[in-house]
């Protein structure tokens, strides 16, 4: 079970500062969706960090508020290459920076590229719902978007994120 909150980040100066400070934590992620329906999504990821590449297969299901069931496994390049992607979907491309936070938590700062160039999200994964509700959210976080925007939704078609957030 994953308990997370996701926010849009608009402060470009803060983003630049954090990228510079945490550049050694940078992971480049290429994410494609294999299948999804109203309850479940299946994806594959290619993650590159410091010249090393990992391949991850993930199933997410049953999102309710901050909660989502997630099963994640590392797979071989051969298995990764065999997994057929849904060709109607957009590949999600992003750099992720891991930023230490309070209570042994980390902020994952995602800086998007490709179709979503310029979008920046921050996500915190919590140990409990209580913690998710009680931990102080950084002042540089903007609108909470976890219930409005996901990478899965973004991959279905190009989403005008500003338009969604203004509704």
Secondary structure, DSSP 4 states (H G I P E B T S, - for coil): -EEEEEEE---HHHHHHHHHHTGGG-EEEEEEEEEE-SSEEEEEEEEEETTEEEEEEEEEEEEETTEEEEEEEEE-HHHHHHS---TTSPPEEEEEEEEE-STT-EEEEEEEEGGGTT-EEEEEEESSHHHHHHSPPPTT---B-TTT--HHHHHHS---HHHHHT-
